């Protein structure tokens, strides 16, 4: 399991900013991989062994005229919308109906009232 740290970065404007921060940050101790997103203002850091120091990260960002953001970042798993669950239920009903039509399910008559 990879260790992951997500930090906000202030001052990112474009893809070039992302590349600059990614290339420069790989020099930091214990950082295995870094992915920067200028639209969200976030850096996702995959690290080895111990977590990199936020102080060291801030120092390296300052060399590039960027800084650590001040907001707290929480990563939330996106919720599934109604159409997702509706399509799952529709698929289950269709499979059940097809199995019932092929007489694969012996108990399908019980549900229809044919005790």
Buried (B, 14 or more C-beta within 10 A) or exposed (E): EEBEBEBBBEBBEEEEBBEBBBEBBEEBEBBEBBEBEBEEBBBBBBBEEEEBEEEBBBEBBEEBEBEBBEEEEEEEEEEEEEEEEEEEEEEEEEEEEEEBEEEEBEEBEEEEEEE
